[in-house]
Amino acid sequence: MKPRLLRLPAPFAGYWHVQRRPRPLPSHWRSLTGAEGISSYGQRQEMILVLSACGLPHQLWRFRQKEYIYVPALLEDLARQELQHFHAEKQRPPAPRGLPPALHACCWLAALPLLLLVFWHGLRCGWWPLPDGLPLPVSWEQAGALDNVRLRIYGEWHRLFTALTLHADAAHLTGNVLLGGIMLPLLARLTGPGRALLLTVLGGGLGNLLTVVLRREFVLSLGFSTAVFAAIGALAGYMVLHHESKRYLPLAAGVGILAMWGMGEGNVDYLAHICGLAAGTALGFGEALRTRRGWPALPQWLSALLALAVPALAWMRAFHG
């Protein structure tokens, strides 16, 4: 006669499973890992992490060469819900990090207008013949340099932009063209050539305005370096919104470039460089906010045309004002 296997009804099956547990464990604690136990080291660490983070009491037991995690019976459903939420969140695809919407091509075009600075300096120094209709170059510095006293008293706003196109000597011009030739294409890669040029010119003019506001004593200032540091600041300000993990790293990089290039020895206008960097940072942050919100902006060609027109109109005002 063959022995008959006794099959317990469903209500008694759970009871039979509850009895197969470590004896020191309270009888009202339930296993979250079933009869098979924990399958891997990673599963054990994740479960302990979730339960600890949620403040749920739990115990880890090794029983018959397997590991189990137990929780009080009243908290079993809550513990399972938290574990399910954790796994669902883990499988969810990562959210976009807010990188720039697109990288612009032909970013080298932003550096071409720097050749106009060389041409303008050459006219002033007599490297090539002076076109008809322009006054003598000896009067250009007096008419266009950043004179904070004349700007305050007579409101000669054009000096904010004409001063950007004047340079003391060829070495001053070369340094600004080289540094600008590096920074303008980098900025144009994010904003486009026209927008990068417009941000640079407007940042240089705004930086000169901040210099006039902050400086009380008489100082005669000139050079494109204020606009170059405005381009550096615009690049840093633009990247602040798109650098989620290390948001302040672009700003630190901008300050580092200022310390290396803008604080040298000699006749250097430190305040103008700092103001240019601050003005460019604000403009770059605003440009990044515009792209993130999808606000409209001028086309690239129109932005470039406006950037070139502002100094031209400023010089017309200086010569015929």
Summary of the structure (lengths in Angstrom):
residues: 321
radius of gyration: 34.5
end to end distance: 122.8
largest distance: 126.7
contacts: 967
relative contact order: 0.10
helix: 62%
strand: 6%
